[in-house]
């Protein structure tokens, strides 16, 4: 499911940017970051010619979230700048938290990706806390209203 959402979001981004959507195989990588189970969906393509290319990241074990960036930067990204589309999904609810399209060729690209992921995870934890509160106190009108408002904002 995460991959399908990612492909749709990537198509929308490409339309907005006036670029053709990549037709290359996309892949989904399970990993954890700060103890949060995520799926990293990615698709890379050469920016100058929009040549589609798959990045063979492979699977990382739980607890190696920070290694994702190191692994990406070890790959053959030096020759041409590539866009990387990133979608983080909660492994349980499949709720989509983030879509970023970055230039990994920029020195700050990797750091910015990790900052954005951590920001999204902080928001995800807040969402979970509010929903848990509403579940634990279903008769509390304030909890219900806060949960409904939160879901409306994050849907």
C-alpha positions in Angstrom: 0.0 0.0 0.0 2.8 2.4 0.9 4.4 2.0 -2.5 1.1 2.7 -4.3 0.6 5.9 -2.3 4.2 6.9 -3.0 3.8 6.4 -6.8 0.6 8.5 -6.8 2.3 11.3 -4.8 5.4 11.2 -7.0 3.2 11.5 -10.1 1.5 14.5 -8.5 4.9 16.1 -7.7 6.2 15.5 -11.2 3.0 17.1 -12.7 3.4 20.1 -10.4 7.1 20.4 -11.3 6.3 20.0 -15.0 8.3 16.8 -15.3 7.3 13.4 -16.7 6.7 10.9 -13.9 9.4 8.2 -13.8 8.4 4.8 -15.0 11.2 3.0 -13.3 10.6 0.3 -10.7 10.2 1.9 -7.3 11.0 0.0 -4.1 10.0 -0.1 -0.5 12.6 -0.4 2.3 11.5 -1.2 5.9 13.6 0.4 8.6 13.4 2.0 12.0 14.3 5.5 13.1 14.3 6.5 16.7 12.4 3.3 17.5 9.7 4.0 15.0 9.0 1.4 12.3 8.8 3.0 8.9 8.9 2.2 5.2 11.1 4.2 3.0 9.8 4.2 -0.6 12.1 5.6 -3.2 12.5 6.2 -6.9 15.5 7.9 -8.5 15.9 9.4 -11.9 18.6 11.4 -13.6 17.5 15.0 -13.5 19.0 16.3 -16.7 17.6 13.7 -19.0 15.0 12.1 -16.7 16.4 8.7 -17.3 14.8 6.3 -15.0 17.1 4.2 -12.7 16.5 2.0 -9.7 18.7 2.4 -6.7 19.4 -1.1 -5.2 19.4 -0.2 -1.5 18.4 -3.6 -0.2 16.9 -4.3 3.2 18.2 -2.9 6.4 17.6 -4.5 9.8 15.6 -2.8 12.5 17.6 -0.2 14.4 19.6 0.9 11.4 17.6 3.9 10.3 20.6 6.2 10.3 22.4 3.8 8.0 19.9 4.4 5.3 21.4 7.8 4.5 25.0 6.4 4.6 24.0 3.6 2.2 22.3 6.1 -0.2 25.3 8.3 -0.3 27.7 5.4 -1.0 25.8 4.6 -4.2 26.6 6.0 -7.5 25.1 9.5 -7.0 28.2 11.5 -7.9 28.0 11.4 -11.7 24.6 13.1 -12.1 22.3 14.8 -9.6 19.3 12.6 -8.9 16.0 13.4 -7.3 15.0 11.0 -4.5 11.4 10.8 -3.6 10.8 9.7 0.0 7.7 8.6 1.6 7.6 7.6 5.3 4.7 5.4 6.4 3.8 4.0 9.8 4.3 0.3 9.4 1.1 -0.5 11.3 -1.5 2.0 10.2 0.1 2.9 6.8 -0.6 6.5 7.6 1.5 8.7 5.3 3.6 11.2 7.2 6.0 12.7 4.7 6.8 13.1 1.0 10.1 14.8 0.2 11.8 15.2 -3.2 15.4 16.1 -2.5 18.6 16.7 -4.4 21.0 14.2 -2.8 23.8 15.9 -4.6 23.5 18.9 -2.3 25.8 18.6 0.7 22.9 19.3 3.1 20.5 17.0 1.3 21.1 14.0 3.6 21.0 16.0 6.7 17.7 17.7 5.6 16.2 14.4 4.9 16.9 13.1 8.4 15.6 16.3 9.9 12.4 16.1 8.0 12.0 12.4 8.9 12.5 13.2 12.6 10.1 16.1 12.4 7.5 13.9 10.8 8.1 11.2 13.5 7.6 13.8 16.3 4.3 14.7 14.7 3.4 11.0 14.3 4.0 10.5 18.0 1.8 13.4 18.9 -1.0 12.0 16.7 -0.7 8.7 18.4 -0.8 10.2 21.8 -4.0 12.2 21.1 -5.7 9.2 19.5 -4.6 7.0 22.4 -6.1 9.5 24.9 -9.4 9.5 22.9 -9.4 5.7 23.0 -8.8 5.5 26.7 -11.4 8.1 27.5 -14.1 7.6 24.9 -16.7 9.4 27.0 -14.6 12.5 27.3 -16.0 15.0 24.8 -12.9 17.1 24.7 -10.7 14.1 23.9 -13.1 13.1 21.1 -13.2 16.5 19.6 -9.5 17.0 19.7 -9.0 13.6 18.1 -11.5 14.4 15.3 -9.9 17.8 14.7 -6.4 16.2 14.5 -7.5 13.5 12.1 -9.2 16.1 9.9 -5.9 18.1 9.8 -3.7 15.1 9.1 -6.0 13.2 6.6 
